[in-house]
Amino acid sequence: MVVIILTITLCSFASSKWYRCKSCDGKGYSMTRTCPSCSGKGQKMNIVDCPQCGGNGYERDTYGDKKKCTRCYGSKKETKYTTCSSCNGRGEENMPCRTCGGKGEVWIDE
């Protein structure tokens, strides 16, 4: 068992308080960077099986004959774009302020 005894004088505690961080102006971040997940595009490209032909590249016409899929043109795949979940479609992400650690405030002993 470890016991830590901390002695704080009332004067030193009363003169300390939280102040808005000057480095980030209270925002919690001081700069932004290009989102590494989507390369700044705000979207992610996913290649999925074509929903019309089921990834076969062909479909049957009304007579039962095979024909090239009219949606994927025989490529069997389709490109689907989704909003990047890392940056919520903004294309950039905030870098936490190094001074306040992203809190927007710093504790200053006066």
ZAMI-264372 format. One record per residue (C-alpha): residue number from 1; x, y, z. Coordinates in Angstrom, 1 decimal. Layout:
BEGIN
num	c1	c2	c3
NUM	X	Y	Z
...
% end
This chain:
BEGIN
num	c1	c2	c3
1	0.0	0.0	0.0
2	1.3	3.4	-1.0
3	0.3	6.5	0.8
4	1.0	9.9	-0.7
5	0.7	12.9	1.5
6	0.3	16.2	-0.4
7	0.5	19.5	1.4
8	-0.9	22.5	-0.4
9	-1.0	25.9	1.3
10	-4.3	27.7	0.9
11	-2.5	30.8	-0.5
12	-0.8	28.9	-3.3
13	-3.9	27.0	-4.3
14	-6.1	30.1	-4.3
15	-3.8	32.0	-6.5
16	-3.7	29.3	-9.2
17	-6.5	28.9	-11.8
18	-7.4	27.8	-15.3
19	-6.7	30.2	-18.1
20	-7.5	30.0	-21.8
21	-4.6	28.6	-23.7
22	-2.9	31.4	-25.7
23	-1.2	28.9	-28.2
24	-4.5	27.7	-29.5
25	-6.8	30.5	-28.4
26	-8.9	28.0	-26.4
27	-9.8	25.8	-29.4
28	-7.8	22.8	-28.3
29	-5.9	22.6	-31.5
30	-3.3	24.9	-33.0
31	-3.2	23.6	-36.6
32	-4.8	21.2	-39.0
33	-3.3	18.6	-41.3
34	-4.5	16.6	-44.3
35	-6.4	13.6	-43.2
36	-4.2	10.5	-43.7
37	-7.2	8.2	-44.1
38	-8.7	9.8	-47.2
39	-5.7	11.9	-48.4
40	-7.7	15.1	-48.0
41	-10.5	14.1	-50.3
42	-13.1	13.7	-47.6
43	-14.3	10.4	-49.2
44	-13.1	6.9	-49.3
45	-13.3	4.8	-52.4
46	-14.5	1.2	-51.9
47	-14.7	-1.4	-54.7
48	-17.6	-3.8	-54.3
49	-19.3	-6.5	-56.3
50	-21.8	-5.0	-58.8
51	-25.2	-5.3	-57.1
52	-27.0	-5.7	-60.5
53	-25.2	-8.8	-61.7
54	-23.9	-10.1	-58.3
55	-20.3	-9.8	-59.4
56	-20.7	-12.1	-62.4
57	-20.2	-9.5	-65.1
58	-23.3	-10.7	-67.0
59	-27.0	-10.9	-66.6
60	-29.8	-12.8	-68.3
61	-32.1	-11.1	-70.7
62	-35.9	-11.9	-70.9
63	-35.1	-14.9	-73.2
64	-32.5	-16.4	-70.8
65	-29.5	-15.4	-72.9
66	-26.3	-14.1	-71.2
67	-25.5	-10.4	-71.9
68	-23.0	-8.0	-70.5
69	-24.2	-6.3	-67.4
70	-25.6	-2.9	-68.1
71	-24.4	-1.4	-64.8
72	-20.8	-2.5	-64.6
73	-20.3	-3.3	-68.3
74	-18.8	-6.7	-67.5
75	-16.2	-5.5	-65.0
76	-17.9	-7.3	-62.1
77	-17.1	-4.5	-59.7
78	-18.5	-1.1	-58.8
79	-16.8	1.9	-57.2
80	-18.7	3.2	-54.1
81	-17.7	6.4	-52.3
82	-18.4	6.9	-48.6
83	-17.7	9.8	-46.4
84	-14.4	9.4	-44.5
85	-15.2	8.6	-40.9
86	-11.8	9.9	-39.6
87	-12.4	13.5	-40.7
88	-16.2	13.4	-41.3
89	-15.8	14.5	-44.9
90	-13.7	17.7	-44.1
91	-10.5	16.4	-45.7
92	-8.4	17.5	-42.7
93	-8.1	16.8	-39.1
94	-7.2	18.9	-36.1
95	-3.8	18.4	-34.4
96	-4.1	18.7	-30.6
97	-2.4	21.7	-29.1
98	0.9	20.8	-27.5
99	0.7	23.5	-24.8
100	-2.7	22.5	-23.4
101	-3.0	18.9	-24.7
102	-6.2	19.7	-26.6
103	-8.1	21.0	-23.5
104	-8.1	24.6	-24.5
105	-7.1	25.6	-21.0
106	-3.9	25.7	-19.0
107	-3.4	25.6	-15.2
108	-1.2	28.5	-14.1
109	0.3	29.0	-10.7
110	0.6	32.7	-10.0
% end
